[in-house]
Amino acid sequence: MKKYTDLEYLQLPKWKRLVYTLVCFVCAIPSGIWNFVKKIFTAVVGFFKAIGTECADIYFTFVNGDWKTRVSFVVMGFGSIARGQILRGLLFLAMEIIFVVYMFAGGAHWMGQLMTLGTRGPEKVYDPIMDVYNTYYHDNSFKILLYGVLTIFFIVGLIFTWRINIKQNKISQQILASGKKLKSGKDDLRSLVDDNFHATLLSLPLVGILVFTVMPMVFMILVAFTNYDSLHNGYTNNLFSWVGLESFNTMFNWTGDNVNYSVTFGEILSWTLIWAFFATFTNYFLGMGVAMMINKKGIKWKKFWRSCLVMTVAVPQFISLMYVSKMFANNGIVNGFLLDMKWISEVLPFWTDVNWARVMVIILNVWVGIPYLMLMVTGILMNIPQDLYESAKIDGANAWQQYTKITLPYMLFVTGPYLLTSFTGNMNNFNVIFLLTGGGPNMTDVPGVLGAPGETDLLVTWLFKMITTSEPAAYNLASVIGIMVFVVVAGISLVVYNVMPSIKNEEDFQ
């Protein structure tokens, strides 16, 4: 294929530019995949090289270190305390003591049972004196998995801290060998609120991310490899155990059986992507249009129009969506009014027909989302230099050309990250779907699928139904869906984020 220069490309007709861009995109796919594979391979090789380098450094630190450094390999912080850095040494020692106490208090027990997730489930024992059966509970699979994951994080944290402890001993020994003085505890405290103040501020959010985001994510992923459901809840009923890829096989196995989760997953995933696309861009462009109309010169009562839209934001979304859902029901106000006016002869199936329901949720999401976009876009529009529009008018540009050449590029550049987060947020937009349609109407071609998925269900609402309304509640299958949602959202986010102009060309509008 002939490669055009920038000047030759600009001289092409618009349809040829579009065809050329599409051809270049298709031709770039194989090289893009190959580059991605090479990056993964390079990252894996780099990881093992880094491990080898760290191991070599640890070995030579022990061989060339003094007795204080060598003792620190076993008693963390000993070298720092012996060299006068009391605060550092006590922090390292405290970490080791906490770890040892935790392991003796129960960590070792949970790790020992993590491979089996428990061996003794609940059992009923007959009491001849009272003539009743008493239930005795033993192992708890849920606790074993939860605390096992927590113990793994503790072990990783200890290894990381132990490595820092070794590095500190090596650095301290080198500083003393050069004749310099080590930092005191006061210097360390002063550094935490001065030179390394950024690290001090980020430490608490980092711990929060690990505890409330990373750990639950790891736990959810591991649940997908078990048979955890309401019949195997790990304590009051049967224990659950590791089943490998059985849950994934159930979800993605293309069989001819009536209970076909793969077909259901494919249909719901496709609707989720369609919903996220329209829910994002209809709100974006219509919200931008409303903001531009209100900001237009000559428009009176601008504060009044903005206040009207702001008032809709003040009303709780739960109330608004539930009320609108009842309005458009078969026996609701809208159908009743249309029948009374003789405009229709039978009720309109707003929520009972798949096409009507999908169109309605997109339209009503526009009604809910426009006020937010209007408020956000208003501030951005005010920052666009007015001399750009004046220059465009002098050059003969009409309103549409001003919008496509000035307003839209500027808006897309500034709000690119917002569009990405809005798209991923709409893929998990539980409220609008669940409160308007409850996921209905039900799918008729997938009988027996847990959760009774509907035609407007998103993956997240199907997941919710699977663990709250189905019997048995399939937590393992719900976890598989959660993993797939994460994979899809993360994949789209990474690809789009790396091609956005606001990330690649940060200096363009500065």
Secondary structure, 3 states (H helix, E strand, C coil): CCCCCHHHHHHCCHHHHHHHHHHHHHHHHHHHHHHHHHHHHHHHHHHHHHHHHHHHHHHHHHHHCCHHHHHHCCCCCHHHHHCCCHHHHHHHHHHHHHHHHHHHHHHHHHHHHCCCCCCCCCEEEEECCCCEEEEECCCCHHHHHHHHHHHHHHHHHHHHHHHHHHHHHHHHHHHHHCCCCCCCHHHHHHHHCCCCHHHHHHHHHHHHHHHHHHHHHHHHHHHCCECCECCECCCCCCCCCECCCHHHHHHHCCCCCCCCHHHHHHHHHHHHHHHHHHHHHHHHHHHHHHHHHHHCCCCCCHHHHHHHHHHHHHCCHHHHHHHHHHHCCCCCHHHHHHHHCCCCCCCCCCCCCHHHHHHHHHHHHHHHHHHHHHHHHHHHHHCCCHHHHHHHHHCCCCHHHHHHHHHHHHHHHHHHHHHHHHHHHHHCCHHHHHHHCCCCCECCCCCCCCCCCECCCCHHHHHHHHHHCCCCCCHHHHHHHHHHHHHHHHHHHHHHHHHCHHHHCCCCCC
